[in-house]
Amino acid sequence: MYPKYGRILSIFFLIFLIILLAGCSAEKVRPGEKVSLQYATGFSIENLPAGCKKVTDGDGRELLLVPRGKKPPAGYGNLPVFYTPVQKVVVGSTTQAALLRPLGVLGTIAGVTTEKKDWYIDEVTKGMEKGRVAFLGKNSAPDYEKIKALSPDVVFTYTHVMGGTEFAQKLNELGIPYAVDNEWLESHPLGRVEWVKFLAAFYNKEKEADDYFRQVVANVEQVARKVPAGTRPKVLWGSIFKGKVYVPAGNSYVARMIEMAGGDYVFKDLGGSATGNANITLEEFYARGKDADIFIIPFSPQSTGITSIAKLLEQAPVLADIKPVKEKRIWCAQPWYYQSMDKTDEQIEDLAAMFYPVSWSGYQPRHFMSLPDK
């Protein structure tokens, strides 16, 4: 009798051991293995022995990330070394701060290049008020002495726009450690969000980044399932400044967001940079948008001075005859829109609710507001 039960227990123990080992194998970080990226194309992360990582940043620079208390592995002596988790950082853009938010590490920000009045992330604003976060000058004219005195573990910056390249070059000259976060170059909105994995590598927060990103993707997929079948509303998206009109290209992340939310972008065939805006005439904007169902101005009333439909028509009287103006279906961005990259799933749902108000009855957009008459 006992041998029989012994065999049964042995079988159960063997099954348990197999399951346990399979789970450990799935969780184990394998040296030489690259971190899987679903949408982002501008960076890569390779796992090395002893918890080290080789990161290729947005400028193609290879960086070595080493856990605190450990030595860099042999064979990588020529790479800049960053000891993780980093404890004091400088962020060169508000979008970087937004992607640090889901990691729970906003408290590590010690310096910024955006003035206090322009921040809409409470942790940063309060940090500046209490002196924990220093304003270091704008990227176009930073105070390098202040940055050096701050002695950050890393400066997260960007390149190719608004003085970023010159900023990175000067940091390099001064020996100030920096990493290039070029999430703005991604043409897919979820690719931009996936740069959270790049930032997470510096904090050893890979699991948090993975969990967060999977949830964002799942939320966007849920929105897509809720969009009703049938004709898609025509969406006019653009900003007007001194008689000039700027609209996203057809292959831009904005065009993709509109599509993911169930809209039909009227300039979807417009060529140009996937990361910038194309400049078109007001007449062309009118001709292409006169039959649109909804018009979205991608800036806040405070930043454009377009605080009402009446103010919009003062700048562009010709738009009085377009369908979304006559039907008063004009929306604009909230002031915090560009500091909410970590909430891209919410922004896409906002768009879907604006496009399909019946399907999203009672829903209140969080990152857009309806433009009042006067």
Residue, then its C-alpha position, 0 to 999 in steps of 0.5 A: m500500500y505504501p509504495k503505491y502512495g509513494r509513487i503517486l506522491s512522486i508523480f505529483f511532486l514531479i509535476f509541481l517541480i516541472i510547473l515551478l521550473a517552467g515559471c522560473s524559466a519564463e521569468k528569468v532574464r537571459p544574458g544576450e537576450k534583447v528586450s522585446l519591443q512591440y511598436a518602438t523602433g528607436f532604442s534597444i536593450e540587451n540583457l547582460p550577466a549579473g543584471c547588467k544591460k546594454v542600452t542603445d539610446g535614441d542617438g544610437r549610442e551604446l550605454l552600459l547599465v550596472p546595478r549599484g554595488k556591482k562591477p561592469p562586466a569584462g569587454y564593455g570598458n569603452l561604454p559610458v556606465f550608469y549605476t542603477p537604479v538612478q537616484k537623481v535625474v534631469v529631464g529635458s522634456t515634459t513627455q519624459a516626465a510623463l513616462l516616468r509617472p507610471l514607474g512611480v519615480l517622479g521623485t527622482i527628478a532634480g532638474v528640468t528645462t521647462e519653467k514652473k508655469d508650464w508644468y501640469i504634472d503635480e509632483v514636478t510643480k510641487g517639487m519646484e515650489k519646495g526647491r527639490v526640483a531646479f529650473l535649469g534654463k530652457n534646452s535652447a539656453p541651459d545653465y550648464e554650471k547649474i546642471k554640473a553642480l547638480s551632479p545628476d546620475v543621468v540627463f534624459t534629453y532628446t535630439h534633432v529639434m529645439g536645440g536638443t542636439e546642441f544640448a546633448q553635444k555640450l553635455n558630452e563635452l562637459g562629461i555630464p552623463y546623458a541618455v537620448d530619449n527620442e520617443w518623439l520620432e516614433s510614428h506610432p502612438l504606442g511606439r511613443v509610449e513604449w519608450v517607458k521601457f527605455l526609461a525603466a531600464f535606468y531604474n530596474k523597473e522593467k516589470e512595472a514598465d511591462d505591466y503598464f504598457r500591456q494595460v495601455v495596449a489592452n485599453v486601446e484594443q478595448v476602445a477599438r472593439k467598442v467603435p461601431a461598424g459603418t461609415r467613419p466620421k471625417v476628422l479635421w485636425g489642425s492649428i491656425f497661426k497668423g493665417k497659416v495652417y499646420v496639419p499632421a502628415g498622413n503617416s504621423y502618430v496623430a493620423r494613427m490615433i485618429e484611425m485607432a479611435g475610429g475616425d477618417y482623417v481628411f489629410k490621411d493622404l498628405g505626405g511629409s514628415a511622420t513626426g512633424n506638421a505640414n504647412i498648408t494654405l487656409e484655402e486648402f484647409y477649407a476645401r478639404g475640411k468643409d464637409a468634415d464631421i468634427f474639427i480638432i485644434p491640438f492646442s489649448p485656448q490659453s496657448t493659441g488665444i482661440t478661446s471660442i468659435a468667435k475667436l477662431l472666426e476672427q482669425a479665419p473668417v472663411l471657416a464660418d461655412i465649414k460643417p463642424v463650425k456650423e454644427k459646433r463640433i469643435w474641440c481643442a486640447q486641454p493644457w495638460y494634453y502634451q504632458s499626458m503621453d502616459k495616458t495615450d489610451e485615455q486620449i484615444e478613448d477621448l477621440a472615440a467618444m468625440f467621434y461616436p457620442v451615442s456609443w459613449s453616452g455620458y462620457q466626459p473627455r479628459h484631455f480635450m474640451s469643447l470650444p464654446d461659442k463665445 
